[in-house]
């Protein structure tokens, strides 16, 4: 076949594409208990996100007064009375593990409730859909406007709606940066052009992602981009509460009028399509469980309303487990909701989640509010002094994790006969313990020199060093940190002292 083969230029319009073109989703407004619950969750989530950086919290004169702050400059994380330092990152890891297990727990108990109510993509998409109804009208009006030509009226509505999208997105992206610096100060610097370029870049990126994901991609993020639905599927079982269409009760479908003329009795489903019209991802729940269902339960509100209008019992679409669905189909009594939720699997998740939380709280209560770390010089490992003694050098870091200056005492443990001094001291004034004043919430770096005064009594530990030169390290010892003026705990860091081969013989 050549490049000019007429078959190549044939009309391929009838070929089946690999990908289906996206069909716009225009959810209809609905009122009901699940819709009101979504309103509540959305308001709480948005209130927490936008309001938290502005909450003040008094920690004293030496610490920031923002309740929740990720202080990257000083490498600390504040959450009300809790302060996490870099070496305590295991607390953050513990919180992430608790969040993961919490999602497992929720999913095992009530399906994709996180996706349906509290996921950021769901919350902002829901908010943008309310903007759609405010500007364009409800579902039918949105469909008509979508198909209408680009008149001045349509252009005006689109411009207004997208402007509101952009303002919400900007508020979303702008709020995020307030978690990383003092919110009032950063806000002033932001609008006066004095903020760090990272703040402007972060705001722009988060503004555009919110604008695109919440304004235009919406259900595509949930169905195609998010990996969580695939993971959740593995955590569901036949005893998980999910949104279920009870086909044994609803089928065969038919309108009220057709039911009168039908030769055989029809099911309760009147095929009004209201469950599809209100779905934020545009699926038909009557086709069974599917990845597009985020279990927001708006279809339950719509179906219950339709059943009430035609005088039929509610619950054609309802939260139900597969086990209970089979029981109802056979006319048996279903399992009580509390027994369904609190079953062995969910209780195990709850127990693990609670144990991790309790362990973290215990560790928070028991942790010392001071810390010491030591790094021994490796080049040179030791220095011979004129009086025959040997000196080793160490860099130590003293961390004061309280919101006030404190006096720390550093002492030698082990290595009897040794003493230490700093750059600000005379070597003749070397002592077994030294005192330092460390500012509030600060890591103070010090240079410490340890002098061996009794080398002849040390045991030997040989190792090869350099070009045939032999050297010995000995005397494992520790720097011990305490706070004499309070009960702030104790910390220690072990290290060793090195002597040249043959010293003291």
C-alpha positions, 0 to 999 in steps of 0.5 A: 500500500503506497502513500497515495493509496486511496484507501488511506483517504477513505472516510473513517467516520464510521469507525469505533473510537478507542475513547468515548467523547465526554458527555457533560454532566448537569446534576439536578438540584434535589432536597433531602436528608443526604443533600442537607448532610452534603451541605453541612459537610461542605460548609464545615470543610470549607470553613476549616480550610479557609478559617484555620490559618486565621485562628490565633493561639497564645504560646508565649512571647517566643513562639508564633501565635498562629494555631496551625502553622507549618514553619518551614523556615525553622523546620517546625509544625505547630498545631494548637498546643502541639509542636513537632520538630524535624527529629519527631517526624514519626508523629507526622508519619503516625498521623498519615498512617491513622488517616489511611487506616481511618479511610479503610475503616470508613470504606469497610463500614459505609463504602465510598463515603469519603469520596461522596462527602469530604474529598476536596474534589467532591467539595469544590465540584459541589460548590461549582455546581451550585454556581452553575445553578445560580448563573445558568439555572437548574439542569434543564436550563443548563442543557438548553444553554449548552446547546444554544449558539454563542449569543451575547447572553450566553457569552455574558453568563459564561464570563460571569460564571467562569469569573466566579470559578476563578475567584473561588479558585484564587481563594482556595490557592491563596488560603493554602500558602497561609498555612506556611507563614503568619497569615496576616503578615503574609496577606499584607506582603502578598498584596503589596508585592513583598511576598516571596516568589514561591508564594505567588507561584504556589497560589497560581498553580493551586488556583489553576488546578482548582479552576480546571479540576473543579470547574471543568474536569469534575467527574473525570478526576474521580473516574479516571485520575484518582487511584482511590476508587480502585483501592477502595474496591478491594476493601469492600465486601458483601457486608459493606453498606453501599448505595444499592438499587433493589432490582428485585423490587424495581424491575420490570420498570415502567411508568404509572400509566404503563403499569395500568395497561401492562399485562403483568405487574411492573416493579416500583421503578417508574423509570423517571430517571431522577436518580440519573439526573441528580448524580454528580458523576452522571451514572445510572445506579440501576446498572449496579455498582460501578467506579463512577459511584461516589456514594453521595446518596443523592439518588436516594433522595431523588428516588424517595421523593419519586416514590412518595409522589406515586404513593410507593414505599421508600427505599427502592434505592438505599444504603444496603449491604449485599447480604441484606439485599439477598435477605430482603429479596427472600423476604427475610429481616435485614441486619440492624445498621449498628451491627452491620457497621460494628462487625469484626473487620471494622472493629479491627480497623478501629482497634488498630486506629485507636492503638496508634492514636493512643500510642502517639498521645502517650509519646507526646506526653512523655517526650522530653522537651530537649534534645542533643545530637553529637557529630565527632570530627573525622579529620583530624580524629585527634590532636596531640597537645604540647603537654602530651594529652590528646584532644578530640573535637565534637560538634553538638546541637542543643535543641530547646523545644519550649517557648522560653529560654532555658539553661542546659547542662551538658555533662560527660558520662564515662571516660573518667578523667576527661574534661571538655571546653569550648572555643570561648573558654581557656583549655585550662578551665576544662570541666566535666560539665558545662552550662549553656543558655539556649533561646526559646524554640531554638537549636544551638550549635556548639563546638566542644573539645574533649581532652583526655587526662589519663590516657595510660589507663585506657584499653586499646581497640586497634584498627588500620588507619592511613598508610600503615599507621596504626591508631586506636579508638577507645572509651565509649562515652556519652554527652548527657543533656539536662535542664537543672532549673526545671523537670524538662527531662534528659537526653543523651548521645553516645560517641567515642574518643580516639587515641594514637597507637602507643599513646601512654605506653 
